[in-house]
Amino acid sequence: MSRRRPFPFARRRSYPAWVAVLLAALVLVRWWQSQNEPPPPAALAEGLYAVQRVVDGDTLLLANGARVRLIGADTPETVKPNWPEEPFGREATEFTQRFVAESGGTVRLQFDRERLDQYERFLAYVFDGRRMLNEELIRAGLATAETGFRYASGMKTRFRRAEDEARAAGRGIWSLDAERTGSL
């Protein structure tokens, strides 16, 4: 008397087939979802925007699908493909997450000369009231001031001062220099 298995798919040899079917279903669901998501906006006006998530220390994804890159502030990498996570990258991301959370998830964007970078991200100064995220990251030693791009000279001066302050205090990434030179 052979005993029947209660579930016909419980045979060992059918597992690979079911795994393949499930993977195919997942791929189809993701494809369908991507087809139904609205495309990011072609243009953004200055103003208030809800933040969907913080991508990394210097990049935000807005609720409308737009990606925003901070002007003049370059944080260590955490999500760059085929690139190791850099020192203080996680701290920069957490700093940006706290900044956005303290703003209630809504930030004010202000633009400069260039609106888009080479990756089609909007370039902006990001504010919560009077505080500017770009400058605060640099002052905390969690970003370097990137002044080689085309944006207002007054902002470049502001960012250089914040970077000088962070470097002099040995904050964040500048503490690594102090450790190497033995001045800590």
N, C-alpha and C positions, 0 to 999 in steps of 0.2 A: 504494500500500500504506500504509494508515494504521497507525500504531503505537499500540497500546493502552497506556494508562497502567497500570503495575503495581498501583496502589492506586486503587480506584474513587472514594475520597473525596478524591482529590488535585485535583479540579477547583476552580478558584477560586470559582465561585459557590456551592459547598456549604460554604465556610468559615463564613459567618455562621450558617448553620443548625447547624453543629457547635458553634460558640461558644455559641449559645443553648441547645443540649442540655446542654453541659457546665455552664453556669451554673445551669440548672434542676436538674441532678444535685447540684451543690454545695449549693444551697439545700435540697434534700430531705435530704441527708446531715446538714447542720447542724440542721435541724428535728428529725430522728430522734434525733440526739445529745442535743438539749435535752430531748426527751421522756423519755429514759432516764437523765438526771442526777437524782440525788436532790435534793429541794428543801432549801433551807437549814433548819437547825433552828429551831423556834419559840422555843426557850429554850436558854440556855447556863448551866451552873453554873460557879462560879469553879474554876479549876484549870489544868492544862497542856493546851495545844493545839498541834498541828502547823500550821505556816503553809504554805499552798500557794504564795502569792505576795504580794509587796508591791504594792499598787495604786498608792499614792503615799506621800508622807511621813507622812501621818496616817491611812492606811487600809490594813488587812490583809484578805486573803481567806484564811480558814482551810481546812484540808483537808476539813472537814465541810460546806463551802459557805457558812458564816456570814461576813458582812462585819463587821469590827470597826473602829470609829472611835475614835481616841484622845480621852479626856476632857481638856478644858482646853488642848489644844495644837492650834494651827491653822497648818499649813505652807502655803507658797505653792503655788498651783495648777499642776498639770502635765497633768492628764487631763480637766479639766472641759470638756464639749462647748461649742463656740463661744466659747471663752475662750482667750486667748493664754497660753503658758507664762510663769509669773511668775519674776522673778529669785530665785535660790536654791531654786527648786522641785526641780530635778534633784538638787541637793546634798542636800536633805532626803530625797528618795526613796533616794538612794544611802546616806545615813546609816542610814535604817531598814533597808535591805537588809543592810548590814554588821551591824547590831544583831541582826537575825534570824539571820544566818549564824553569828555568834559564839555564839548560843544553841543552835546545832545544829539550827535550824529549828523549835524548840519554845519557846513562850513561856507565861508564866503570866498569866492574866487575873484582874483584880480589878474588881468592879463597885461602883457608888455608887447614888445615889437613883434616877436614871432609867436604864433598861436599853436603850432604843431611841431613836434620833433620828428626825427626820421622814422619813428615807429608809429606815427599817427596818434600819439598821445597829446592831449592838450597841455600846454605849458602855462603854469599859473603860480601866483603867490596865493597861499592858502591861509585864511584868517579865521580866528575865533574871537570876535570882538576886536580888540586892538592888538592881540597877540598874533604874530605871524609864524606859522609852523616852520617855514623855510629857515628863518633866522634862529628860532628856538632850537632846532636840531643842531645847527652849526654851533651855537653858544654852548650847548650841552656836550659838545665834542663827539657827536654822533653822526656828523656829516662834515664834508669839506666844502669850502666855498669855491664854487666853480665860476670863475670870472672871465673865462675865455669865450663865452658866448655873447650874442647880441641881446643885451637888456640894459635897463637904465643904470647909468653910472652911479647915481645916488644909492641904488640898491646894492651895487657891487661894493661900494664903500662901506655900507652898513654890514654886509656879509663878511667883508675882510676884518672889520672891527670885532665882530662876534667870534670869528675864527681866531684872531689874535688873543682874545680873552680866554677862549677855551685852551689854546696852546699854552699860554702863560700859566694857567691853573692846572695843566696836566690832566684835563678831563677827557674821558672816553678814549677815542683813537689816539689822542695826544699822550695818553698815559703809556702807550706802547713805546713811543720815542723816548720817554723818560726812563722806562725800564731798560731799554737797549743802551742808553748812555750812562746808566747807573746813578741818575740824579734823583731817584725817588727814595 
